[in-house]
Amino acid sequence: MTNPLYRNDSPGEFPDSWYAATTDIPPPRPSLRGTHKADVCIVGAGYTGLTAALHLARKGLRVIVLDAHRAGFGASGRNGGMVCSGYNWMQKDLAAKLGHDTARALWDLAEDAKSDLRDLAARHASDSRYTPGAVYGACKAGDLPALHEEVAYVQDHYAYNAITPLDRTGIRDIVRTESYAGGTLDMGAGHIHPLRYAVGLAQAAVSAGAVIFEQSEVHHIAPGTPAKVRTGRGHVAADHVILAGNGYLPGLNRTVAAKVMPINSFMCATEPLGDRAASVLARDVAVADTKFVVNYFRLSQDNRLLFGGRESYSLGYPSDIKTALVARMEGLFPQIKGVGIDHVWGGTLGITATRLPSVQRVAPNVIAAGGFSGHGVALSGMAGRVMAEAVMGQAGRFDVMSQLPVPSFPGGAAFRAPVLTLAMTWYALRDRLGV
């Protein structure tokens, strides 16, 4: 199948991930049938759509959420769980591009995103176990000066003192690999069980009054006031529409598709490491690094290594996910070579040409957000919140977030995949060569 909604997954079935195996997943919700009316119809029940639904429903609006599979089924329930500070660009680069005032406003949004996540997790998903601490590792000595300059920048300009620079010895004391020349430790960032968090958000939205219809793929959105959001067995007439499907919006809106492209990323979970866990990570932190095809990992509650670190730019998953992924893991941590692997899974995320989120108005009453590019555990929820605010007539923070520079891919939606694949293959080769 060519549809990313079904190319790698069975309808409504969560992947064989460690997350799914350790989450109390509720029974399926009904599918949309017949005609419904709503103030807001949200397409996609991940962090973005669920957060928007929660805030809108709390204000008394009639909210319907449609998802082709299940709430939390996509990237929101499969990701590395790392809650990052800022964006995929360094703040000094955003300031150079957009000006200091806009960059500061964007920084404040990202800080609010982390604060919102911590609050929502504590209130609605305590079992998601938000834990502070994130390390960013420099794979080459040449990567280190820029990382440390960014630490100084956010300390000096924003009084952000939760982050500290690490030299080779400092990072080695936390991450037990010889592969990093240094890095940063950010105690204002952290990690979370992503699927438990998504499940908690969904229940909170429903408790606030939102209605979630699952296994309800949207095929078409007819413009107008109201807009008509059509599925195979019904439609929703809505005053406002929020597109929150990220990498799972196959051709639904060409404006979104021109800026947000789906790619696949993969993870594995080892068997419980027991005492060997301390030979991998000396602290309970999440880790990512400076490789273009990034490695990201952390320990689970039961001391498994949860490791992600390969991507594919074709629609389908590789026939063998495990071999290359485990090779990357063992390259970083030869001390656990041969460890048992209990779960391997993949998922689709949305990326943009600049690796910054795309937040945009695509019609007078249709707004969209996506393309979080692996940086979305906190930012996707903030995108949902600012879209909810915009629907309610308070578009200030939506307008700030929409200033992030996100051009269309060369060739637009039709030719983005082959152009991007060529570029990604080149950078992945540079990773392997250590260039």
Summary of the structure (lengths in Angstrom):
residues: 435
radius of gyration: 20.6
end to end distance: 36.8
largest distance: 62.5
contacts: 1613
relative contact order: 0.19
helix: 38%
strand: 26%
